[in-house]
Amino acid sequence: MENWALPEINLDLCDRCGDCVEKCPTQSVEMGPQGPFFARALDCTYCAVCETVCPQGAITCAYEIVWDMED
């Protein structure tokens, strides 16, 4: 899994609203005492929903998945 990555959560920006936990389609994210974390990292599909719903911009998906649509 050398090319494997997760979205990054900046806990300094996070206000612990829980939107990322609530909206994660694979339920990979949970809320801990310090803030959200990937409790089931292997279940994360890197869909970027967490990044999209975070009102504080605390979640960043460093990579963009692009599908090659050949004719």
MARFILO-772755 format. One record per residue (C-alpha): x, z, y. Coordinates in steps of 0.001 Angstrom, whole numbers, plus 524288, in hexadecimal, padded with zeros to 5 digits. Each point is the difference from the previous one (the first is absolute). Example, Ala and Ser with C-alpha at 12.3 -4.5 7.8 and 13.67 -1.06 7.14 Angstrom:
2
<atom><u>8300C</u><w>81E78</w><v>7EE6C</v></atom>
<atom><u>8055A</u><w>7FD6C</w><v>80D70</v></atom>
END
This chain:
71
<atom><u>80000</u><w>80000</w><v>80000</v></atom>
<atom><u>80B21</u><w>7FD15</w><v>80940</v></atom>
<atom><u>7F767</u><w>7F77C</w><v>808DB</v></atom>
<atom><u>7F4EB</u><w>809C5</w><v>80079</v></atom>
<atom><u>7FB93</u><w>8064D</w><v>80CBA</v></atom>
<atom><u>7F529</u><w>80867</w><v>80588</v></atom>
<atom><u>7FA39</u><w>80054</w><v>80DA0</v></atom>
<atom><u>80768</u><w>809B6</w><v>8086A</v></atom>
<atom><u>7F8E3</u><w>80BB9</w><v>805D8</v></atom>
<atom><u>80589</u><w>805C7</w><v>80C86</v></atom>
<atom><u>7FB30</u><w>80E0A</w><v>7FF8D</v></atom>
<atom><u>80457</u><w>80211</w><v>80E1F</v></atom>
<atom><u>7F5B3</u><w>7F62F</w><v>80480</v></atom>
<atom><u>7F5A4</u><w>803E4</w><v>7F606</v></atom>
<atom><u>7F4C0</u><w>80888</w><v>804D3</v></atom>
<atom><u>7FB22</u><w>802B5</w><v>7F215</v></atom>
<atom><u>7F2DE</u><w>7F94F</w><v>80244</v></atom>
<atom><u>7FF3C</u><w>7FBF1</w><v>7F1B0</v></atom>
<atom><u>7FBB7</u><w>7F1F5</w><v>80252</v></atom>
<atom><u>80AF1</u><w>7FAED</w><v>7F748</v></atom>
<atom><u>7FBF1</u><w>8091D</w><v>7F4FF</v></atom>
<atom><u>7F1A5</u><w>7FC8A</w><v>80137</v></atom>
<atom><u>801ED</u><w>7F13E</w><v>800D8</v></atom>
<atom><u>80AB6</u><w>7FDF4</w><v>7F5CA</v></atom>
<atom><u>7F9A7</u><w>7F705</w><v>7F5DB</v></atom>
<atom><u>808C9</u><w>804F1</w><v>7F504</v></atom>
<atom><u>7FF6E</u><w>80E57</w><v>8041C</v></atom>
<atom><u>80ED3</u><w>80040</w><v>8005F</v></atom>
<atom><u>800A6</u><w>80817</w><v>80C74</v></atom>
<atom><u>7FCC4</u><w>80E75</w><v>80097</v></atom>
<atom><u>80081</u><w>80A02</w><v>80AE7</v></atom>
<atom><u>80A0E</u><w>80AB0</w><v>7FE43</v></atom>
<atom><u>803BA</u><w>80BAE</w><v>8085F</v></atom>
<atom><u>8095F</u><w>7F79A</w><v>80806</v></atom>
<atom><u>7F719</u><w>7F40C</w><v>800A5</v></atom>
<atom><u>7FCE3</u><w>7F423</w><v>7F7AB</v></atom>
<atom><u>808D9</u><w>7FBE0</w><v>7F4E1</v></atom>
<atom><u>7FFE2</u><w>7F688</w><v>7F499</v></atom>
<atom><u>7FBC0</u><w>8089E</w><v>7F4AD</v></atom>
<atom><u>7FE9D</u><w>7F45E</w><v>7F6E8</v></atom>
<atom><u>80A48</u><w>7F6BD</w><v>8051E</v></atom>
<atom><u>7FF71</u><w>7F71C</w><v>7F428</v></atom>
<atom><u>7F196</u><w>7FD6C</w><v>802C3</v></atom>
<atom><u>802C5</u><w>7FB0B</w><v>80DC4</v></atom>
<atom><u>7FD8F</u><w>7F15D</w><v>800CE</v></atom>
<atom><u>805FD</u><w>7FEEA</w><v>80DA8</v></atom>
<atom><u>7F30E</u><w>7FAFA</w><v>80549</v></atom>
<atom><u>8032F</u><w>805A2</w><v>80D89</v></atom>
<atom><u>7F276</u><w>805F1</w><v>801EB</v></atom>
<atom><u>8067A</u><w>80CEB</w><v>80384</v></atom>
<atom><u>807E8</u><w>7F967</w><v>80AB5</v></atom>
<atom><u>7F3EB</u><w>7F928</w><v>8053C</v></atom>
<atom><u>7F745</u><w>80C15</w><v>8009E</v></atom>
<atom><u>80A01</u><w>8098A</w><v>805A4</v></atom>
<atom><u>7FBBD</u><w>802A7</w><v>80E16</v></atom>
<atom><u>80D45</u><w>805D0</w><v>80377</v></atom>
<atom><u>8083C</u><w>7F4CE</w><v>7FABD</v></atom>
<atom><u>806FB</u><w>809B3</w><v>7F732</v></atom>
<atom><u>80019</u><w>7F718</w><v>7F40F</v></atom>
<atom><u>8089E</u><w>7F40D</w><v>7FF66</v></atom>
<atom><u>800C1</u><w>7F598</w><v>7F59D</v></atom>
<atom><u>80DC9</u><w>7FAF8</w><v>80187</v></atom>
<atom><u>7FDA9</u><w>7F42B</w><v>7F779</v></atom>
<atom><u>7F5D9</u><w>7F554</w><v>800E1</v></atom>
<atom><u>7FAD3</u><w>7FA08</w><v>7F38B</v></atom>
<atom><u>7FDC8</u><w>7F171</w><v>8015A</v></atom>
<atom><u>7F98B</u><w>7F80A</w><v>7F55D</v></atom>
<atom><u>804ED</u><w>7F22F</w><v>7FE25</v></atom>
<atom><u>7F405</u><w>7F747</w><v>7FFA4</v></atom>
<atom><u>80479</u><w>7F390</w><v>7F93C</v></atom>
<atom><u>7F6AF</u><w>7F46E</w><v>7FF41</v></atom>
END
